[in-house]
């Protein structure tokens, strides 16, 4: 399962994009999105997008 970004909570700070080791996060229009095909949830480590996001519960597991 990949992660997703809750767009209504995202402040568009860009921190997650630069921390993603797989290049799965990118801007689309005026919001950030996660490419589920590239997201590996950081291979068992703590997800880096979650760790750097300044807004709690903005980078969350996709259902």
C-alpha positions as CSV (number, residue, x, y, z in Angstrom):
1,X,0.0,0.0,0.0
2,X,1.3,3.5,-0.9
3,X,0.9,6.7,0.9
4,X,-1.2,9.7,-0.2
5,X,-1.3,13.4,0.7
6,X,-4.5,14.8,2.1
7,X,-4.7,17.9,-0.2
8,X,-7.0,19.8,2.1
9,X,-4.4,19.8,4.8
10,X,-1.3,20.2,2.7
11,X,0.5,23.6,3.0
12,X,2.4,23.0,-0.3
13,X,5.8,23.5,1.6
14,X,7.6,20.9,-0.6
15,X,9.4,19.2,2.2
16,X,8.1,15.8,1.2
17,X,9.0,16.0,-2.4
18,X,12.7,16.4,-1.7
19,X,12.8,13.7,1.0
20,X,11.1,11.0,-1.0
21,X,13.8,8.4,-1.9
22,X,11.8,7.1,-4.8
23,X,10.7,10.3,-6.5
24,X,7.1,9.3,-5.9
25,X,6.0,12.8,-4.8
26,X,5.4,15.6,-7.3
27,X,3.4,18.8,-7.9
28,X,0.3,18.4,-10.0
29,X,-1.4,21.7,-10.6
30,X,-1.2,23.4,-7.3
31,X,-1.1,20.3,-5.0
32,X,1.3,17.5,-4.2
33,X,0.5,14.0,-5.2
34,X,2.0,10.6,-4.5
35,X,2.6,8.2,-7.5
36,X,1.4,4.9,-5.9
37,X,3.4,2.9,-8.4
38,X,6.6,4.5,-7.1
39,X,5.8,4.6,-3.4
40,X,7.4,1.8,-1.4
41,X,6.5,3.2,2.0
42,X,10.3,3.6,2.4
43,X,10.9,-0.1,2.5
44,X,9.9,-0.8,6.1
45,X,11.6,2.3,7.5
46,X,9.6,5.2,8.9
47,X,8.1,7.0,5.8
48,X,10.1,10.1,5.2
49,X,7.2,12.1,3.9
50,X,5.5,11.6,7.3
51,X,8.6,12.5,9.2
52,X,9.2,15.9,7.4
53,X,5.6,17.1,7.0
54,X,4.9,20.0,9.3
55,X,1.1,19.2,9.4
56,X,0.2,16.0,11.3
57,X,-1.8,13.3,9.4
58,X,-1.2,14.9,6.0
59,X,0.8,12.1,4.5
60,X,-1.2,9.0,5.3
61,X,-1.5,5.4,4.1
62,X,-3.8,5.1,1.1
63,X,-6.7,2.8,1.5
